[in-house]
Amino acid sequence: MRLKDKVAIVTGGARGIGQAIAELFAKEGATVIIVDLLPQGEQVAEHIIANGGVAEYHAVSVTDKMGIDTLFENINTTHGKIDILINNAGITRDRTLEKMSMDEWDAVIDVNLKGVFICSQAVAPYMKANNYGRIVSAASNVGLRGNFGQTNYAATKAGVIAMAKTWTMELGKFGITANAVAPGFTMTDMVADIPEAHLDAIKASIPLRTAAQPIDIAYGYLYLASDEARFVSGICLTIDGGTAR
């Protein structure tokens, strides 16, 4: 029960890595608040409750500043605190540099970068009031090494790493840590349509010769959100089988 009595918000917790994080945190004793526009979030919360955990689901976009501010205020009032924020919500709109539209650029920036900022800005006062907090944001090994056709995505993930380092300096004196997790290729719904031959080639390019499962990434988040990582702040934990070296 590494998160016993903690209150944890998980954005993008309706599927994939976010779902794995939500379910793992609940097993470790946290009250989990899933924030996601996908209706599957309700099912994830119900599954957690059915298995003895505590969870709730709220359909709010991380790009909606007023909605997030109101939601986080209500969560803090209802539960008395917010201990952990997992900024996991993210999207892709892949296109090469010359073909990428401004709509594709803006959409990814809004969710992956601005959304992380909005949620972290909203939670900071409540964590400061309790002199305790864990902010862990989703980066990517793409943010460390780039990737073909992902100018927008890579830029946001590099930005997330820089924000975590900045918040470490700004919030550390209040007992708040800020870190990022950089997953490599992970078997989620986002990669379900990749042809098998291409998938095999991707796995062959990874030193460990396999792709990550969502739970592999979730355990990294668990460590950074736990008291075991009380002296860990401003890092980017890369979990990619050795790819970004």
C-alpha positions as CSV (number, residue, x, y, z in Angstrom):
1,M,0.0,0.0,0.0
2,R,2.6,2.5,-1.1
3,L,-0.1,5.2,-1.7
4,K,-2.3,4.5,1.3
5,D,-4.6,7.5,2.0
6,K,-3.3,9.5,-0.9
7,V,-5.6,11.4,-3.3
8,A,-4.4,11.1,-6.9
9,I,-5.6,12.7,-10.1
10,V,-4.9,10.9,-13.3
11,T,-5.6,12.7,-16.5
12,G,-6.1,10.5,-19.6
13,G,-6.9,7.6,-17.3
14,A,-9.6,6.0,-19.4
15,R,-7.3,3.7,-21.4
16,G,-3.7,2.7,-22.1
17,I,-1.0,3.8,-19.8
18,G,-3.4,6.1,-17.9
19,Q,-5.7,3.2,-17.2
20,A,-2.8,1.1,-16.0
21,I,-1.7,4.0,-13.7
22,A,-5.2,4.5,-12.3
23,E,-5.7,0.8,-11.5
24,L,-2.2,0.3,-10.0
25,F,-2.5,3.4,-7.8
26,A,-5.9,2.2,-6.6
27,K,-4.4,-1.2,-5.7
28,E,-1.7,0.7,-3.8
29,G,-4.3,2.4,-1.6
30,A,-4.9,5.7,-3.4
31,T,-8.2,7.4,-4.0
32,V,-8.1,7.8,-7.8
33,I,-9.8,10.6,-9.7
34,I,-9.8,9.9,-13.5
35,V,-10.1,13.0,-15.7
36,D,-10.7,12.1,-19.3
37,L,-13.2,12.9,-22.1
38,L,-13.5,9.2,-23.1
39,P,-16.6,7.6,-21.6
40,Q,-14.5,4.5,-20.8
41,G,-13.2,6.4,-17.8
42,E,-16.5,5.6,-16.1
43,Q,-16.0,1.9,-16.7
44,V,-12.4,2.1,-15.4
45,A,-13.6,3.7,-12.2
46,E,-16.4,1.1,-11.8
47,H,-13.8,-1.7,-12.3
48,I,-11.6,-0.2,-9.6
49,I,-14.5,0.1,-7.2
50,A,-15.6,-3.5,-7.9
51,N,-12.2,-4.7,-7.0
52,G,-12.2,-2.9,-3.6
53,G,-10.6,0.4,-4.6
54,V,-11.8,4.0,-4.5
55,A,-12.2,5.9,-7.7
56,E,-14.3,8.5,-9.5
57,Y,-14.5,9.7,-13.1
58,H,-14.9,13.3,-14.4
59,A,-15.4,14.2,-18.1
60,V,-13.4,17.4,-18.3
61,S,-10.8,18.4,-21.0
62,V,-7.4,19.3,-19.7
63,T,-7.5,22.3,-22.1
64,D,-10.5,23.8,-20.3
65,K,-8.9,26.0,-17.7
66,M,-12.1,27.1,-16.1
67,G,-13.4,23.5,-16.0
68,I,-10.1,22.2,-14.5
69,D,-9.9,24.9,-11.9
70,T,-13.4,24.2,-10.8
71,L,-13.0,20.4,-10.8
72,F,-9.7,20.6,-8.8
73,E,-11.3,23.0,-6.3
74,N,-14.2,20.5,-5.8
75,I,-11.8,17.6,-5.4
76,N,-9.8,19.4,-2.8
77,T,-13.0,20.4,-0.9
78,T,-14.5,16.9,-1.0
79,H,-11.3,14.9,-0.2
80,G,-9.5,17.6,1.9
81,K,-6.4,17.5,-0.2
82,I,-4.7,16.5,-3.5
83,D,-1.5,14.6,-3.0
84,I,-0.6,13.5,-6.6
85,L,-1.2,14.8,-10.1
86,I,-0.4,12.5,-13.0
87,N,-0.4,14.5,-16.2
88,N,-0.9,11.6,-18.6
89,A,-3.5,13.0,-21.1
90,G,-2.0,13.3,-24.6
91,I,-2.8,13.0,-28.3
92,T,-0.9,12.6,-31.6
93,R,-1.4,14.3,-35.0
94,D,1.5,13.0,-37.0
95,R,2.7,14.6,-40.2
96,T,6.0,15.6,-41.7
97,L,7.2,19.2,-41.2
98,E,6.2,20.5,-44.6
99,K,2.7,18.9,-44.6
100,M,1.7,19.5,-40.9
101,S,-1.2,21.9,-40.7
102,M,-1.6,24.6,-38.0
103,D,-4.6,22.7,-36.7
104,E,-2.5,19.6,-36.2
105,W,0.2,21.6,-34.5
106,D,-2.2,23.5,-32.3
107,A,-4.2,20.4,-31.2
108,V,-1.1,18.6,-29.9
109,I,0.3,21.7,-28.3
110,D,-3.0,22.4,-26.6
111,V,-3.4,19.0,-25.0
112,N,0.1,17.7,-24.5
113,L,1.8,21.0,-23.3
114,K,-0.8,23.5,-22.4
115,G,-3.0,20.9,-20.7
116,V,-0.1,19.9,-18.5
117,F,0.5,23.5,-17.6
118,I,-3.2,24.1,-16.8
119,C,-3.6,21.1,-14.5
120,S,-0.3,21.7,-12.7
121,Q,-1.1,25.4,-12.2
122,A,-4.5,24.4,-10.8
123,V,-3.1,21.8,-8.4
124,A,-0.1,23.8,-7.1
125,P,-2.0,25.9,-4.5
126,Y,-3.6,22.9,-2.8
127,M,-0.3,21.0,-2.6
128,K,1.5,24.1,-1.3
129,A,-1.2,24.5,1.4
130,N,-0.4,20.9,2.6
131,N,3.4,21.3,2.1
132,Y,3.3,18.0,0.1
133,G,2.8,17.0,-3.5
134,R,3.8,14.8,-6.4
135,I,3.5,16.1,-10.0
136,V,4.5,13.5,-12.6
137,S,4.0,14.3,-16.3
138,A,4.0,12.2,-19.4
139,A,7.0,12.9,-21.6
140,S,8.3,10.5,-24.2
141,N,11.7,9.2,-25.5
142,V,10.6,11.1,-28.6
143,G,11.1,14.3,-26.6
144,L,14.7,13.2,-26.1
145,R,15.6,12.0,-29.6
146,G,12.9,13.2,-32.0
147,N,11.0,11.1,-34.3
148,F,10.0,11.2,-38.0
149,G,6.7,12.9,-38.6
150,Q,6.3,14.1,-35.0
151,T,7.5,17.6,-34.8
152,N,4.5,18.7,-32.7
153,Y,4.6,15.7,-30.4
154,A,8.3,15.8,-29.8
155,A,8.2,19.5,-29.1
156,T,5.5,19.0,-26.4
157,K,7.3,16.1,-24.7
158,A,10.6,18.1,-24.6
159,G,8.6,20.9,-23.1
160,V,7.1,18.7,-20.5
161,I,10.6,17.7,-19.3
162,A,11.7,21.4,-19.1
163,M,8.6,22.3,-17.2
164,A,9.2,19.6,-14.6
165,K,12.8,20.9,-14.1
166,T,11.4,24.4,-13.7
167,W,8.7,23.4,-11.2
168,T,11.3,21.6,-9.2
169,M,13.0,24.9,-8.5
170,E,9.7,26.8,-7.9
171,L,7.8,24.3,-5.8
172,G,10.5,22.3,-4.0
173,K,10.5,24.4,-0.9
174,F,6.8,23.5,-0.4
175,G,7.6,19.8,-0.3
176,I,6.4,19.3,-3.9
177,T,8.4,17.2,-6.4
178,A,8.0,17.5,-10.1
179,N,9.2,14.8,-12.5
180,A,8.6,13.4,-16.0
181,V,8.3,9.8,-17.4
182,A,9.5,9.1,-20.9
183,P,8.0,5.9,-22.2
184,G,9.3,4.2,-25.3
185,F,7.1,2.2,-27.7
186,T,4.2,0.8,-25.7
187,M,1.4,-1.6,-26.7
188,T,-1.7,0.6,-26.3
189,D,-4.7,1.3,-28.5
190,M,-2.8,4.1,-30.2
191,V,-0.5,1.5,-31.9
192,A,-3.2,-1.2,-32.5
193,D,-3.4,-0.6,-36.3
194,I,0.4,-0.9,-37.0
195,P,1.0,-3.8,-39.4
196,E,2.6,-6.8,-37.8
197,A,5.7,-6.7,-40.0
198,H,6.3,-3.1,-39.0
199,L,5.6,-3.9,-35.4
200,D,8.2,-6.7,-35.5
201,A,10.8,-4.2,-37.0
202,I,10.1,-1.8,-34.1
203,K,10.6,-4.5,-31.5
204,A,13.8,-5.6,-33.2
205,S,15.2,-2.0,-32.9
206,I,14.7,-2.0,-29.1
207,P,17.7,-3.4,-27.2
208,L,15.4,-5.5,-25.0
209,R,13.7,-6.8,-28.2
210,T,10.2,-6.3,-27.0
211,A,7.7,-3.4,-26.6
212,A,6.5,-2.2,-23.2
213,Q,3.2,-3.0,-21.8
214,P,1.2,-0.2,-20.0
215,I,1.9,-1.7,-16.6
216,D,5.7,-1.4,-17.2
217,I,5.3,2.4,-17.5
218,A,2.8,2.6,-14.6
219,Y,5.3,1.2,-12.2
220,G,7.6,4.1,-13.0
221,Y,4.8,6.5,-12.2
222,L,4.2,4.6,-9.0
223,Y,7.8,5.1,-7.8
224,L,7.8,8.8,-8.5
225,A,4.4,9.3,-6.9
226,S,5.4,7.4,-3.7
227,D,7.3,8.5,-0.6
228,E,10.2,6.3,-1.7
229,A,11.0,9.1,-4.2
230,R,10.7,11.9,-1.7
231,F,14.2,13.1,-2.7
232,V,13.8,12.7,-6.4
233,S,12.8,15.8,-8.4
234,G,13.5,17.4,-11.7
235,I,14.3,14.1,-13.5
236,C,13.0,12.4,-16.6
237,L,12.7,8.7,-16.0
238,T,13.1,7.0,-19.3
239,I,11.3,3.6,-19.6
240,D,12.0,2.5,-23.2
241,G,14.0,-0.7,-23.1
242,G,17.2,1.1,-23.8
243,T,16.2,2.9,-27.0
244,A,17.1,6.5,-26.1
245,R,20.7,6.1,-25.2
